[in-house]
Amino acid sequence: MTTSSSRMPRLLALVPYLLARPGIEIEEAAADFGVTGKQLRKDLELLWMCGLPGYGPGDLIDLSFEGDTVTVTFDAGMRRPLRLTGGEATAVLVALRALAETPGVVDGDAVRRAIAKIETAAGEAQPAGVVVGLGVREAGRTQSTRQEVQRALTAERALRLRYYTASADRISERVVDPMRLLIVEGNSYLEAWCRRADGVRLFRLDRIDAIEVLDEPAVPPSDAERHDVTDGLFAPAPGQPEAVLVLAPDARWVAEYYACEELAELDGGRLRVRMRYGDENWLVRLVLGMGGEVLVEQPAELATRVRERAAAGVARAGRLAASTAG
């Protein structure tokens, strides 16, 4: 017996499989897919009615049968195997990991089975330098933070946080009134009313250095508006500057970790990305922290700032070394 959930992946994989094996015996192909020859013939009959919009005879997948063998004579554009890129695998794994650890999931076992399958396949799909494990399994501290946030939400209690703001490279203490937990673009966030900022803010769980559930109730203002994350977490702002970066293979994880646009593959496993940014100092620190693995192509002013900061750092290190030697 076959189900639609098991049949669909098989149908998507059949055409590229058959293209690579013209004239293969149906029974041999059926054995490779773990189904009976009768079932595979039914699959082929269904494929025969699939194709490109228009759905005329010249738009449909065409098969040629000779005895007990089959050959694809027209693939209707389905010649590439269905697989995840490293970036897609990373995003899916991060979201599934977070989902598996969230109370109330209807079928946690199904989620964990999906994780295991994607992890097995991801090693073959990832491009050079993409760290598939990045953020996939939450660190112990982040898991503990999630539990405290969920406890505060359930009990409707305020939280005291020590939080690292990456854009300002600053750690601050603040008291917040939790509103909800979000999983957006593979990362987990606490959405809360920040009493210090007097507004709704998002706090990434892995950037919360310390957390304490307070005895006082959480009382976000009745007019506090939740973020609309339908189109992603950070909507481009009018006039927001853009940078064009070239990432070396070992720096490709940047495109997985930060919102990037117009990704283009280059030779040698490099990746060109367009990234919007709101704070130039933050982007300069990011590039310098990559130790030469990121090249700034545009804007020229940003590249100049990076060179100046790098030169200043080298000069400072030289002075410290001289003073230590003296």
N, C-alpha and C positions, 0 to 999 in steps of 0.2 A: 504493500500500500504506500502511495506517495501523497504528500501534502503540498499545498501551494507554497508554504514557506520553504520546503526543501526543493521544490521543482523550479522555482524562479532562479535561484543561483545556478542551477544546472543548465537551464536554458541560456542564460547569459554567458556561460562558459563554453557551451557546446560549439558555437560557430568558430571562435579562434582555435579551439582544440581540433576541430575537423579540418580547418584550413592548414594546420601544421601536419596533418596526417591524411592527405588525399587518398581515397580508395581503401580506407581502413574498414575492416569487417565490423559489422554492427555489434556482434557479440563481444568482440574485443573492446570496443568503445564502451559498451554497457558495463563490462567488468571494471574498467577504469573508473567509471562513475558510481559503481556500487549498486547498479539497478539491473533489472532483467532486460533481455533483448526486446521483449514485448513492450516494456515501459519506454525504452529508448526510441522505439519506432513511433510510439504515441507522441513523444517529445518532438521528433523530427517532423511529424505531420503538423504539429502546432507551429513549429518554426517556419514551415512552408507558407503559413498565412501571416507572417510578421514581416515588417519592412519599414520603409520611409514614408513620411506623409505624402498623400496622393494615393497610395495603396493600389496603384495600377499594377498590372502584371510585371512591368519593368522595374517596379519599386520594391518588390518583395524578395525575401531571401529565396535563392534557388538552389535546389539540391539535385544531384544526379545519382540514381541507384543502378548498380550493375550487380545482379545476383544478390549476394549478401553483403555487399560493400556500399559505402556512401561517400560522396565527394561534394563539397560546397563549390558551386560554380558562380554564385553571386552572393556577397556577404552583407550587402545593404549597410555598410559602415560599421559592422559589429566585429571587426577583425582584431580589436585589442582586448586582452583579458581584463576582467573586472578586478581591480586591485586598488588598495589604498596607497597614496604617497606617504612618505614619512610624516609630513605635516598633518595630513588627514588622520593617520593612525594615532599620532600624538594627541590631537584634539579629541578624538573619540575615546581614547584610553583615559585621558584626564577626566572627562565628563563621566565615564562609566565608573571609575574608581570612586569619585565623589558620590555618585548615585548609590553605589553598593554600600557605602557607609552612612547613608541617610536613613533614619528610622522611617518606617511606613512604606518602604518599597514593596510592591505586591509580590514579586518573585525575585528575591535576592539571588537565588541559585542560578536563574537564567542570566542575570547580569554578570555573575562571576564566570559562567561558562563562556559568555561572549568575550569577556576580558581575556580569558585564557586563549581563545581562538585568535583574537587580534594580535596578542603578544607573540604568538607563534609565527604568524604571518608577517608581522611588522619588520622582522629582521631582513626579510627578502625585499620588502617594499621601500625601505628608507633610503634616501640619497645619502651620499657621503657626508658625514659631519652632523647629521640630524640626531639629536639625543632623544631617542624614543622614550627613554625612561624619565625625561624631564617632567617633574610634577605628577607623574603617573601614580606613584605611591606616596601619600602624604607623610611627611615627617611626623614623629611622635608628638612633637610640640603642637603642630598644626591640628592633629587629631584631637589633642586635649583641648585646644582652643575651640574647635567645632563643638565639642561636648559642652563646654561652658556656655557658649553662645546659645545652643539649643536649650540648655537648662534655664537660661535667663528668659528666652522667648516663651518657654512653657510656663514659667512662674511669673512672667510679666515683671521682671526686675531690671533695674538699671545696671550698667556695666562700667567699670573703670578700666581704661585701656592705656597701655604704653605702645605707641604706634610709630612705625617708621614710614615717613613720606618720601618715596623714592624721588619724586620730581624736585623736592627741595633738599634732599639728602639730610633730613632732620628727624629726630625722635621727639615726640611730644606726649604729654599726659593729658587725657581728656575723659570726661564722663559722658556716656551716651545712653539714649533710650532706644533699645533694639526694636526694629520694625519687622525685618524678615531676613532670611538667608537666601542668597542667590548663587546660581552656578551660571556664569556667563563666559563664553569663549574659553571654556576649560578651566577657569579659575573660580574659587569660592569667595564670596563677599558677604559681609554683614552690612545691611542697609540700616542706618540708625539716624536718629536726631542727635546731632552733636551740640551739646550745650555750649561748648567753647566757641564754635563757629556760628551758632544760632541758625543752623540749617541742616538739611538732610545730606548725609555724606555716605560714601561707600568705603568700607575698610576691607582690604584683602586679608584673608585669614592668615596667610603665611607671612604677613608683615606685622602681625600683632605680636609684640615681644613679651607682653605680660597682660593678664586679664583677671578681673575679679568681679564676681557677681555680688552686687550690693543688696542690702536689706530694703532699700527704698524702692518704691514701685517705678516702673517705666511709664513715663507720661509724655509721649511725643505729642506735639500740638495737633489739634483736630484737622488743621489745614495743611499739615505736612504732606507734600506730594512725593509719591514714589517715583523713582527713575523709570523712564520708558526705555527698556533695553531691547525692544523689538528689532532694531537695526544695529545691535551691538552696544557695547558699553560706552564708547566715546564717539559721539557724533562730531564730524569735522566742523570746526567753527570758521565763520567767514574770515578770510585773511590770515588763517593759521599757517605758519611757515611749513615748508616741506623740505626734507633732505633726501638726497639720493645716495644710498650707501651700497658698496660692494662688499659682500660678506665672504670671507674665506670659508672653506669647508668646515673647519672647527668652530666657526661663528654662525653657522646657519640657524642655530637654535634661537638666535635673536628674532628671526622671522616667525618663530613659533610662540615666543614669549610676549612679544609686543605687536600691537596692531600695525601691519604693514600693507601697502598697496602696490599693485603692478609688479608682482614678482616675476623675474626673468632669469632663466637658467643661463649660466655662462660656462665657458670651458674650464676644465680642471675642477669641477664640482663647486664653483663659486656661484653666488646668487646676488643679483642686483635687486634692491627693493626701494620703494618710495615710502618714506615714513613721515607722518605729520607729528609735530612736536609743539608744545606750548612753552617750554622752558629751555632756552639754549644751554644754560649751565648743566642741566641734567643730561642732555644729549652729548655734550662735550665729555662729561664724566663717563658716560657709557662707552663712547668710542675709545677714550684713553684706557679704560679698564680692560679692553679687549686685547691690549698689547700688540697692536699691529695687525690684528686679524680683520679689522674693518677699515675700509678706505672711503673717505668722504669725497664724492664726485661733485655734489652740489648741496648747498650754495657755496660759493667761493669764500664768503665771509666765515662760514662755519669751519671750513677746512683751515683757514688762517687761525681761528681761535684755538683749534685743536693743536696746531703746530706750536703756537705761542705757549699754551699751557704745558705741552710736553717739554719744550725747551726750558721753561721756568722750573719744571720738576727736576730735569737733569741737572740744571745749575744748582738747585737747592741741595740735591743729593751729593753733588761734588763738594759743596761747602761743608756739609755735615761730615763727609768722609775726611776732609782736610782737618777739621777741628778735632775729630776723634783721634786722628793720627798724631796731631800735635799734642 
